[in-house]
Amino acid sequence: MNNNVKIALNLALICLAIAIALGFLYQATKPVIAQREKEAEAAARKLVLPEATEFKGEGKIVEGYSGDKLVGYVITAKGEGYSSIIKMLVGLTTD
């Protein structure tokens, strides 16, 4: 077999093995990444609406409660930036 073909096959096998390993690594870390994103979102909600102790709802508009009293809303806004999408949270009180 030609030396160039052997080198190409070795390179292809190495790339295949690395791609498979990367796929397994992605699947293993996917739940951890999702959990950390949820925690970061909860911390950001608390930062923009500090009066709230509990948040209810999912999606663009989330209600913030202190006990049973509605104290405000947290709104998620997204816009196109120069190189990526910009995500912003806005806290609105009921006052």
N, C-alpha and C positions, 0 to 999 in steps of 0.2 A: 504494500500500500504506500502511496505517496506520503512523504513527510508532512506536507501541508494539509492533507486530508486528516491525518492523525491529530495534528494540532487543532484543527477546526472541530473535530469530534470531541476532543478533550475539553475544549473551551465550551462547547455546547452542553456537555454533561455537567460541567461546573456551574454554568449559568442555570441549568434546570434544577440542580440541587439547591442552589442559593434561592431561587424563586420559590421552591417548595418550602424551604425553611422560613422564608419571609412570610409566606402565606400562613403557616402555622403560628408564627410569632404574632401576626396581626390578629388572628382569631383568639389567641390567648390573652392579648392585652385589650381587646375591644371592650369587655365589660368594665375593666378598671378605668379606661378612658371615659366611658359613658358615665360612670359613677362620679368621677372627678368633675366632669362638665356640669352635672346636676348640682354638686356641692358649690361650684363656682357661681352658678346661676342663683342659687339660694343666698349666697353671701352677697352678691350684687343686689338682689332684691332688698335684702335687709339694709344695705348701704343707702339705697335711694329712698326707702320708706322705713326709717328707723322706728317709727311709732308702732309698726305692725309686729306682732309676735307669731302670727301664722298667716300663710298664704294659701289661697284656694283657687283652683282653676289651672288650666294649661292653655298654652297658645299665646296669642299676642297680648291679651289683657288678662291680668291676674289680680284678684281682689286681696287686699291686706286687711287682716282683722287683729284687733287687740281684745282678746276674750271673744265675746259675741258681737262686739261693735265694729262696724265697717269703718276703717280709718283712712282708706285710700285705695288707689289702683297703681299697679306697675304695668307700664305699656312697653312692649318691645318694638323698636323701630329698626328697620334695616335700609341701607342705602348703598348705592354703587359708589365706591371710592376710586382712587386712581389705579390701584393694582388689585384690590379685592373688595369684598363687601364689608361695610362698616356696620356693626351692630351696636345699638344704644338702648339703654333702659331709662325710662322716664318715670319718676314717682309723682303721683298727684294725690294730694290729701283731699278730704271731703270738705274742708273749710272753705 
